[in-house]
């Protein structure tokens, strides 16, 4: 029979052969591998050559007695469990052996069940000891792995080109990497532990960090990014997110800082270029447009149908270029922050009524209905620039007219939602697929299909609307389905003039 490699190895050291033979028979049936020795010296010799887990040791043997053997085993093989075998008349010897490190004892003569109980108890002790050792080794490996992983993560974070700042749930800064210290002008040796305001000279960012650290934004995925000017006139973009625990509790905030100075410089150069070119082109185009109009008026009835069509198309195209130049200038002003100059209280429902009155004639040419739904109770005034508001809602309502079929309907509604005025512009027109919804606010992007191919436009109206809404710290949302229409929702905070400086959801283009 092939011996089990995992079986417990037991050494019996006893000068009585009957004890050796009987014990070996009992232990073998228990699945143990058994070795035997008749003298203490022989037993120690076996232990020096063979791995053994349990020793059954007789206390009274010729030559080297059991107590001396026990001391040698404890000295050389401290992990071996020693069960001493003693007579009833020598219980004191057994107690002394226990004090010297023996695991247990069994008196002579013993029954098989007594031996099984004592040995099973020792085997269980060995099993538990091995499991504890394995658990301790696993714990040490885990700690080493965690320490190595922590070291790697720290090295990676400290070598990042972007700034990283971490706070606890009280808003105190617990970590700043070197890039963050450089961006914020913080001395490399300055300790952390103070509130964010001690390191960041930007009140709006500090307020946002405190809000996130205290768990105010756990249920919001659209936490706005924030731009601010750091030391040395560097433009920085900050994005912050909560740090969550296993139970989704807020442990603090992590802030990522990006140097966007180069982007801002390019934006300024681009805006200056657009402004200069636009001004240079607007004057001659306006002159051409006016001259075409004069020619067409002076030659009414004298032009062939084909010539009249060509002049009309030329006039239409020059008007389109003039509109595009105006849109480009509007976008340039939005990007440079030159919007909402004349902030004053505006009754938004009255402004919407005037826009609808102006555009109703255009809707009627397509046999469309254009109505405004007002609430029964008066709405509070909105502190904003009326020209910017006219641009926002004029664009949205004009788009609804353009992208709705003849006989369609456009409904505009306004109400109060919390601290925001909500304006909804909804039509039952052409609509659009979901893939277009994230792109329609990009410059020059237009949805083109069989139904919209004849709709003229620059693709700049909605980017202008989004830029103006965000400059007022508002939000614009869109829902649409093909052939079922579109719904644009604008939320504007009532106290726009008191709102914090510009926040952005993206880096400058």
C-alpha positions in Angstrom: 0.0 0.0 0.0 1.4 3.4 -1.0 1.8 5.6 2.0 -0.1 8.9 2.1 2.3 11.8 1.6 0.0 14.0 3.8 -0.4 11.5 6.6 0.8 12.5 10.1 4.2 10.9 11.0 4.3 9.6 14.6 7.4 8.3 16.4 6.9 5.8 19.3 9.9 5.8 21.7 9.3 3.0 24.3 11.4 0.1 25.5 8.3 -2.2 25.7 7.8 -3.9 22.4 4.2 -4.7 23.1 3.5 -0.9 23.5 5.3 -0.2 20.2 3.4 -3.0 18.3 0.0 -2.2 19.8 0.3 1.6 19.3 1.6 1.2 15.7 -1.4 -1.0 14.8 -3.9 1.6 16.3 -2.2 4.6 14.7 -1.8 3.0 11.3 -5.6 2.4 11.2 -6.0 6.1 11.9 -4.0 6.9 8.8 -0.7 7.8 10.5 2.8 6.8 9.4 4.5 5.2 12.4 8.1 4.9 13.3 9.4 3.1 16.4 12.5 3.3 18.7 13.3 1.3 21.8 15.7 3.8 23.4 15.9 7.5 23.8 19.2 7.8 21.8 17.7 5.8 18.9 14.7 8.1 18.9 16.8 11.2 18.7 18.7 9.7 15.9 15.5 9.0 13.9 14.4 12.6 14.5 17.6 13.9 13.1 16.9 12.0 9.8 13.1 11.8 9.5 10.4 14.5 9.6 8.1 13.7 12.5 5.1 15.7 13.8 4.2 13.7 17.0 6.3 11.7 19.5 4.9 9.2 21.9 7.6 9.2 24.6 8.0 6.8 27.5 9.3 8.4 30.7 11.0 5.3 32.1 13.6 3.8 29.8 17.0 2.3 30.2 19.9 4.6 29.4 18.7 8.1 28.5 15.4 8.7 30.4 12.3 10.3 28.9 12.8 13.7 30.6 16.3 14.1 29.0 14.9 13.1 25.6 12.1 15.6 26.1 14.5 18.4 26.7 16.6 17.4 23.6 13.4 17.3 21.5 12.3 20.7 22.7 15.7 22.1 22.1 16.3 20.7 18.6 12.7 20.3 17.3 10.4 22.8 19.0 7.5 22.2 16.5 7.1 18.5 17.4 4.3 17.7 19.8 5.4 15.3 22.5 2.9 13.1 24.3 4.5 11.4 27.3 3.6 7.8 28.4 3.8 7.3 32.1 2.6 4.9 34.8 -0.1 5.7 37.4 2.6 5.9 40.1 4.5 8.6 38.2 1.8 11.3 37.6 4.2 13.9 39.2 6.7 13.0 36.4 4.0 13.6 33.8 3.2 17.0 35.3 6.8 18.0 35.3 7.1 16.9 31.7 4.1 19.2 30.8 6.0 22.0 32.5 9.0 21.2 30.3 7.0 21.6 27.1 5.2 18.3 26.6 1.9 18.6 24.8 -0.1 15.9 26.6 0.3 12.6 28.5 -1.3 9.2 28.6 -1.0 6.7 31.6 0.0 3.1 31.2 -1.8 0.8 30.7 -4.1 2.6 28.2 -7.0 1.6 26.1 -7.0 2.0 22.3 -9.7 4.7 22.5 -7.6 6.7 25.0 -4.7 6.6 22.5 -6.9 7.6 19.7 -8.4 10.6 21.6 -5.0 11.9 22.7 -3.4 11.5 19.2 -6.5 13.0 17.4 -6.3 16.0 19.7 -2.6 16.4 18.8 -3.4 16.0 15.0 -6.1 18.7 15.3 -3.7 21.0 17.1 -1.1 20.5 14.3 -3.8 21.2 11.7 -4.9 24.4 13.4 -1.3 25.5 13.8 -0.6 24.9 10.1 -3.7 26.9 9.0 -2.7 29.7 11.3 0.8 29.7 9.8 -0.7 29.8 6.3 -3.0 32.6 7.3 -0.1 34.6 8.7 2.0 34.0 5.6 -0.9 35.1 3.4 -1.4 38.2 5.6 2.3 39.0 5.3 2.2 38.5 1.5 -0.9 40.7 1.3 0.7 43.4 3.4 3.8 43.3 1.2 1.7 43.4 -1.9 -0.3 46.3 -0.5 2.8 48.1 0.5 4.3 47.6 -3.0 1.1 48.6 -4.7 0.9 51.7 -2.5 4.5 52.6 -3.3 3.8 52.1 -7.1 0.6 54.2 -7.0 2.3 57.0 -5.0 5.2 57.0 -7.5 2.8 57.2 -10.4 0.7 60.0 -8.9 3.8 62.0 -7.9 5.2 61.7 -11.4 1.9 62.8 -13.1 2.2 66.0 -15.2 -1.3 67.0 -13.8 -1.8 68.3 -10.3 -3.6 65.9 -7.9 -5.0 67.2 -4.6 -6.9 64.9 -2.1 -8.9 66.0 0.9 -10.7 64.2 3.8 -14.4 64.5 4.5 -13.7 67.8 6.5 -12.2 69.5 3.4 -8.6 69.3 4.8 -5.9 68.6 2.3 -4.3 65.3 2.9 -2.1 65.0 -0.2 -0.7 67.1 -3.0 1.6 65.8 -5.7 4.6 67.9 -6.9 2.8 69.2 -10.0 -0.1 70.4 -7.8 2.2 72.3 -5.5 3.9 73.9 -8.5 0.6 74.9 -10.1 -0.7 76.4 -6.8 2.6 78.0 -5.8 2.8 75.9 -2.6 6.3 75.3 -1.0 7.4 71.7 -1.5 8.2 71.4 2.3 4.9 72.8 3.5 2.9 70.2 5.4 -0.6 69.2 4.5 -3.5 69.0 6.9 -5.0 72.5 6.5 -8.3 73.4 4.7 -8.1 73.8 1.0 -8.4 77.6 1.2 -4.9 77.7 2.9 -3.4 76.3 -0.4 -5.8 77.4 -3.1 -6.3 81.1 -3.9 -9.7 80.6 -5.6 -12.8 80.9 -3.4 -15.1 79.2 -5.9 -12.9 76.1 -6.2 -12.5 75.9 -2.4 -16.3 76.1 -2.0 -16.7 73.3 -4.6 -14.0 71.2 -2.9 -15.7 71.6 0.5 -19.1 70.7 -1.0 -17.8 67.5 -2.6 -15.7 66.5 0.5 -18.8 66.7 2.7 -20.8 64.5 0.3 -23.0 67.2 -1.3 -22.4 65.8 -4.8 -22.7 62.0 -4.3 -25.8 61.7 -6.5 -24.6 64.0 -9.3 -22.4 62.8 -12.2 -22.2 66.2 -13.9 -20.1 68.0 -11.3 -18.9 71.1 -13.3 -15.2 71.8 -14.0 -14.0 75.2 -12.9 -11.4 77.5 -14.5 -9.3 79.9 -12.4 -6.1 81.8 -12.6 -3.3 80.5 -10.5 0.1 82.0 -9.5 2.2 83.4 -12.3 -0.9 84.1 -14.4 -1.4 80.4 -15.3 -4.8 79.3 -16.4 -5.8 76.1 -14.5 -8.8 73.8 -15.1 -10.0 71.9 -12.0 -12.1 68.8 -12.0 -13.2 67.4 -8.7 -14.9 64.1 -7.7 -15.9 62.5 -4.4 -13.8 59.7 -3.0 -16.2 56.9 -1.9 -15.8 54.1 0.6 -17.1 50.5 0.4 -20.5 51.5 1.6 -20.6 54.6 -0.8 -19.9 56.9 2.1 -18.0 60.1 1.2 -14.4 60.0 2.4 -13.3 63.2 0.8 -12.5 64.7 -2.6 -9.9 64.3 -5.3 -9.1 67.3 -7.5 -7.3 67.1 -10.8 -5.6 70.3 -12.0 -4.6 70.8 -15.6 -2.5 73.8 -17.0 -4.6 75.2 -19.9 -2.5 78.3 -20.3 -1.4 77.3 -23.8 -5.0 76.6 -24.8 -6.1 80.0 -23.5 -3.3 81.7 -25.5 -4.4 79.8 -28.6 -8.0 80.7 -27.9 -7.2 84.4 -27.6 -5.2 84.3 -30.8 -7.9 82.5 -32.6 -10.6 84.9 -31.3 -8.5 87.9 -32.3 -8.0 86.4 -35.8 -11.8 85.6 -36.2 -12.7 89.1 -35.0 -10.3 90.8 -37.4 -11.2 88.7 -40.4 -14.9 89.0 -39.6 -14.8 92.8 -39.4 -12.8 92.9 -42.6 -15.3 90.7 -44.5 -18.6 92.1 -43.0 -18.3 95.5 -44.6 -17.7 94.4 -48.2 -20.3 91.7 -48.0 -22.9 94.1 -46.6 -22.1 96.4 -49.6 -22.4 93.6 -52.1 -25.7 92.6 -50.5 -27.1 96.1 -50.6 -26.0 96.5 -54.2 -27.6 93.3 -55.3 -30.8 94.4 -53.7 -30.7 97.7 -55.5 -30.0 96.0 -58.8 -32.9 93.7 -58.3 -35.3 96.5 -57.4 -34.2 98.8 -60.3 -34.5 96.0 -62.8 -37.8 94.6 -61.8 -39.5 93.2 -64.9 -36.4 93.7 -67.1 -34.5 90.5 -66.0 -35.1 87.1 -67.4 -36.4 84.4 -65.0 -32.9 82.8 -65.0 -31.1 86.1 -64.3 -33.5 87.0 -61.5 -32.9 83.6 -60.0 -29.1 84.0 -60.1 -29.3 87.4 -58.5 -31.7 86.1 -55.8 -29.4 83.2 -55.0 -26.3 85.6 -54.8 -28.2 87.9 -52.5 -29.3 84.9 -50.3 -25.7 83.6 -50.1 -24.2 86.9 -49.2 -26.9 87.2 -46.5 -25.9 83.7 -45.2 -22.2 84.8 -45.1 -23.1 88.0 -43.2 -25.1 85.8 -40.7 -22.2 83.4 -40.3 -19.8 86.3 -39.6 -22.3 87.6 -37.0 -22.4 84.1 -35.4 -18.6 83.9 -35.4 -18.3 87.2 -33.6 -20.9 86.1 -31.1 -19.0 83.0 -30.3 -15.8 85.0 -30.0 -17.4 87.3 -27.5 -18.8 84.3 -25.5 -15.3 82.6 -25.4 -13.7 85.8 -24.1 -16.4 86.4 -21.5 -17.7 89.6 -23.2 -21.3 88.7 -22.7 -24.2 89.8 -20.5 -22.9 93.4 -20.2 -26.2 95.1 -19.4 -27.5 92.9 -16.6 -30.9 94.0 -15.3 -34.2 92.4 -14.1 -36.1 90.8 -17.0 -39.6 89.4 -17.0 -38.7 86.4 -19.1 -42.3 85.5 -20.0 -42.8 89.0 -21.5 -39.6 88.7 -23.4 -40.7 85.3 -24.8 -44.0 86.7 -25.8 -42.3 89.5 -27.8 -40.0 86.9 -29.5 -43.0 84.7 -30.4 -44.9 87.7 -31.8 -41.9 88.6 -34.0 -41.5 85.0 -35.3 -45.2 84.1 -35.6 -45.4 85.5 -39.2 -42.6 83.1 -40.2 -44.5 80.2 -38.6 -47.7 81.2 -40.3 -46.1 81.0 -43.8 -45.6 77.3 -43.1 -49.1 77.0 -41.6 -47.6 76.2 -38.2 -49.0 77.0 -34.7 -46.7 78.8 -32.3 -48.0 79.3 -28.8 -46.7 80.3 -25.4 -47.9 78.7 -22.2 -47.5 80.8 -19.1 -48.1 79.9 -15.4 -51.1 81.2 -13.6 -49.0 83.0 -11.0 -46.4 85.8 -11.8 -42.8 84.7 -12.1 -39.9 86.4 -10.4 -37.6 88.5 -12.7 -34.4 87.1 -14.0 -31.3 89.2 -13.6 -29.6 88.9 -17.0 -28.8 90.7 -20.3 -32.0 90.8 -22.4 -30.1 90.7 -25.6 -28.4 87.5 -24.6 -31.8 86.0 -23.6 -33.3 87.1 -27.0 -30.4 85.4 -28.8 -30.9 82.1 -26.8 -34.7 81.8 -27.2 -34.8 83.4 -30.6 -32.4 80.8 -31.9 -34.3 77.9 -30.3 -37.7 79.0 -31.5 -36.4 79.8 -35.0 -34.8 76.4 -35.2 -38.1 74.8 -34.1 -39.9 76.6 -37.0 -37.2 75.6 -39.5 -37.1 72.0 -38.5 -40.8 71.4 -38.3 -42.9 70.4 -41.3 -45.7 72.6 -42.7 -48.8 72.4 -40.5 -46.7 71.4 -37.5 -46.9 72.9 -34.0 -44.3 74.6 -31.7 -45.1 75.1 -28.0 -43.1 77.3 -25.7 -43.7 77.0 -21.9 -42.2 78.7 -18.9 -42.4 77.9 -15.2 -40.5 78.1 -11.9 -38.6 75.0 -10.7 -36.8 75.5 -7.4 -34.5 78.5 -7.9 -34.5 78.2 -11.7 -36.8 79.5 -14.4 -37.5 76.6 -16.8 -38.2 77.3 -20.5 -39.2 74.4 -22.8 -39.3 74.7 -26.6 -41.0 71.7 -28.0 -42.1 70.8 -31.6 -43.5 67.9 -33.4 -41.1 68.3 -36.3 -38.5 66.2 -38.0 -36.6 65.2 -34.8 -33.2 63.5 -34.9 -31.6 60.3 -33.9 -29.9 59.8 -30.5 -26.4 59.8 -32.1 -26.8 63.5 -33.0 -27.8 64.7 -29.6 -24.3 65.1 -28.2 -23.0 66.7 -31.4 -25.6 69.4 -32.2 -23.9 71.8 -29.8 -20.6 71.5 -31.7 -19.7 74.3 -34.1 -20.8 73.9 -37.7 -22.5 70.6 -36.9 -25.7 70.2 -38.7 -28.1 67.2 -39.0 -28.5 66.5 -42.7 -31.0 64.1 -44.2 -33.7 64.2 -46.8 -36.0 66.3 -44.7 -33.4 68.9 -43.6 -31.3 69.2 -46.7 -33.1 72.4 -47.8 -32.9 74.1 -44.4 -30.3 76.8 -44.5 -28.1 77.6 -41.5 -24.5 78.0 -40.3 -24.4 75.3 -37.6 -23.4 78.0 -35.1 -26.8 78.8 -33.6 -26.9 76.0 -30.9 -23.2 76.5 -29.9 -24.0 80.2 -29.3 -27.1 79.2 -27.3 -25.1 76.7 -25.2 -22.3 79.3 -24.6 -24.8 82.0 -23.5 -26.7 79.6 -21.2 -23.5 78.4 -19.5 -22.3 82.0 -19.1 -25.4 82.5 -17.0 -24.6 79.3 -15.0 -27.6 77.7 -16.6 -28.2 74.3 -18.2 -29.6 73.3 -21.6 -30.9 69.8 -22.3 -32.3 68.2 -25.5 -34.6 65.2 -26.1 -35.6 64.1 -29.6 -36.9 61.2 -31.7 -37.0 61.0 -35.5 -40.4 62.1 -36.9 -41.7 62.9 -33.4 -40.0 66.2 -32.8 -37.5 67.8 -30.4 -37.7 69.2 -26.9 -35.1 71.8 -25.7 -35.2 72.6 -22.0 -33.3 75.6 -20.5 -32.8 76.1 -16.8 -31.6 79.6 -15.7 -31.0 80.5 -12.0 -33.0 83.5 -10.9 -30.0 85.2 -9.2 -27.8 85.1 -12.3 -26.0 88.3 -11.4 -24.9 86.8 -8.0 -23.8 83.5 -9.5 -20.1 82.5 -9.2 -17.7 83.1 -12.1 -17.6 81.0 -15.2 -17.6 77.2 -14.8 -17.2 74.9 -17.8 -18.0 71.3 -18.5 -15.1 70.9 -20.9 -11.6 72.1 -21.6 -11.4 75.0 -24.1 -11.5 73.8 -27.7 
